[in-house]
């Protein structure tokens, strides 16, 4: 039996959409929307034994009600006042038809699906496709016609958002017009480059230690390896080498694959996670981890009375670790390989960040004095080197790591701040 398409009782068109189900005392009624004239009508449910043929029932109100005034049908005009009312009806009908043909979300549903399918064929990532769909649907939700470029420009200009968000929306709309084969004059708006917020190492450690047992290894992995959030979320168990304590990172965001070492602490955290899936952190989406991290960050910010914690994100840990690596003496080429950048220009931003946030720490050492050969052997195993010796013993030194120097500096600053607060009180 072929499926019958309901025709619009207003214009007779068969181009109709299903527009939801209305629940009544007599049962559920399927509602339809005409794509030609925008008229909404419904069809009652039927019983094949009693009604072998489908019966279309159009629900109408009396002629003096609002739905009937929007009808295309005309009645006889006998008085001048009725002519004036008829003009209003025609104007209202034209506006309704324009809204139905241009601004109705249902009319662009097929085009949006085709455009998103085109992006999928062009090998765009799933997250990018979702972002494109969300931005284009936001235009429709605001009642903007996607084919009216001037209306799109006005809508974006009136939004109270950042400049980078506006640029992203215009880029998405430009891709849509390119797919439609339409040329337009893109507004002269460029992205603003802002330096990221870099917290203290102690603040990052407090945030990681205060997280839950599932979120803690996720943050520790990002912190030690300077990973993107999506790279950590897509880590597979087969890419974790427990013998050599390394992880293999699959490229994301057009990055480069790489293999990085992790600490014993991070490895033990990963081993506590259940192996319910091929992925280390399960099937949960990255947005779920962001939501959990946001709640944890808010709770710790309130408990520690430190509003700076609210400015920490997943990518903040990556920025801070990259800055530490560069200031510790890692050259730009090696830093580029560790971060997975294909363009070294993206790595240059960490040069001035290191000079601005951290002091010079290359000449600070741990020192030890020994009087026996056994003590000197122990220090050699710990990485100390001999500086000098005399009749009383030998002097050894070991250069401090950058993180140790920063921690000492943070402790000094915290002590000074506590002393200043006590003086004020």
Rosetta blueprint (number, residue, H / E / L):
1 X L
2 X L
3 X L
4 X L
5 X L
6 X L
7 X L
8 X L
9 X L
10 X L
11 X L
12 X L
13 X L
14 X L
15 X L
16 X E
17 X E
18 X E
19 X E
20 X E
21 X E
22 X E
23 X E
24 X E
25 X L
26 X L
27 X E
28 X E
29 X E
30 X E
31 X E
32 X E
33 X E
34 X E
35 X L
36 X L
37 X L
38 X L
39 X L
40 X E
41 X E
42 X E
43 X E
44 X L
45 X L
46 X L
47 X L
48 X L
49 X L
50 X L
51 X L
52 X L
53 X L
54 X L
55 X L
56 X L
57 X L
58 X L
59 X L
60 X L
61 X L
62 X L
63 X L
64 X L
65 X L
66 X H
67 X H
68 X H
69 X H
70 X L
71 X L
72 X L
73 X L
74 X L
75 X L
76 X L
77 X L
78 X L
79 X L
80 X H
81 X H
82 X H
83 X H
84 X H
85 X H
86 X H
87 X H
88 X H
89 X H
90 X H
91 X H
92 X H
93 X H
94 X H
95 X H
96 X H
97 X H
98 X H
99 X H
100 X H
101 X H
102 X H
103 X H
104 X L
105 X H
106 X H
107 X H
108 X H
109 X H
110 X H
111 X H
112 X H
113 X H
114 X H
115 X H
116 X H
117 X H
118 X H
119 X H
120 X H
121 X H
122 X L
123 X L
124 X L
125 X L
126 X H
127 X H
128 X H
129 X H
130 X H
131 X H
132 X H
133 X H
134 X H
135 X H
136 X H
137 X H
138 X H
139 X H
140 X H
141 X H
142 X L
143 X L
144 X L
145 X L
146 X L
147 X L
148 X L
149 X H
150 X H
151 X H
152 X H
153 X H
154 X H
155 X H
156 X H
157 X H
158 X H
159 X L
160 X L
161 X L
162 X L
163 X H
164 X H
165 X H
166 X H
167 X H
168 X H
169 X H
170 X H
171 X H
172 X H
173 X H
174 X H
175 X H
176 X H
177 X H
178 X H
179 X H
180 X H
181 X L
182 X L
183 X L
184 X L
185 X L
186 X L
187 X L
188 X L
189 X L
190 X L
191 X L
192 X L
193 X L
194 X L
195 X L
196 X L
197 X L
198 X L
199 X L
200 X L
201 X H
202 X H
203 X H
204 X H
205 X H
206 X H
207 X H
208 X H
209 X H
210 X L
211 X L
212 X L
213 X H
214 X H
215 X H
216 X H
217 X H
218 X H
219 X H
220 X H
221 X H
222 X H
223 X H
224 X H
225 X H
226 X L
227 X L
228 X L
229 X H
230 X H
231 X H
232 X H
233 X H
234 X L
235 X L
236 X E
237 X H
238 X H
239 X H
240 X E
241 X E
242 X L
243 X L
244 X L
245 X L
246 X E
247 X E
248 X E
249 X E
250 X L
251 X L
252 X L
253 X L
254 X L
255 X L
256 X L
257 X L
258 X E
259 X E
260 X E
261 X E
262 X L
263 X L
264 X H
265 X H
266 X H
267 X H
268 X H
269 X H
270 X H
271 X H
272 X L
273 X L
274 X L
275 X L
276 X L
277 X L
278 X L
279 X E
280 X L
281 X L
282 X L
283 X L
284 X L
285 X L
286 X H
287 X H
288 X H
289 X H
290 X H
291 X H
292 X H
293 X H
294 X H
295 X H
296 X H
297 X H
298 X H
299 X H
300 X H
301 X H
302 X H
303 X H
304 X H
305 X L
306 X L
307 X H
308 X H
309 X H
310 X H
311 X H
312 X L
313 X L
314 X H
315 X H
316 X H
317 X H
318 X H
319 X H
320 X H
321 X H
322 X H
323 X H
324 X H
325 X H
326 X H
327 X H
328 X L
329 X L
330 X L
331 X L
332 X H
333 X H
334 X H
335 X H
336 X H
337 X H
338 X H
339 X H
340 X L
341 X L
342 X L
343 X L
344 X H
345 X H
346 X H
347 X L
348 X L
349 X H
350 X H
351 X H
352 X H
353 X H
354 X H
355 X H
356 X H
357 X H
358 X L
359 X L
360 X L
361 X L
362 X L
363 X L
364 X L
365 X E
366 X E
367 X E
368 X E
369 X E
370 X E
371 X L
372 X L
373 X H
374 X H
375 X H
376 X H
377 X H
378 X H
379 X H
380 X H
381 X H
382 X L
383 X L
384 X L
385 X E
386 X E
387 X E
388 X E
389 X E
390 X L
391 X L
392 X L
393 X L
394 X E
395 X E
396 X E
397 X E
398 X E
399 X E
400 X L
401 X L
402 X H
403 X H
404 X H
405 X H
406 X H
407 X H
408 X H
409 X H
410 X H
411 X H
412 X H
413 X H
414 X H
415 X H
416 X H
417 X H
418 X H
419 X H
420 X H
421 X H
422 X H
423 X H
424 X H
425 X L
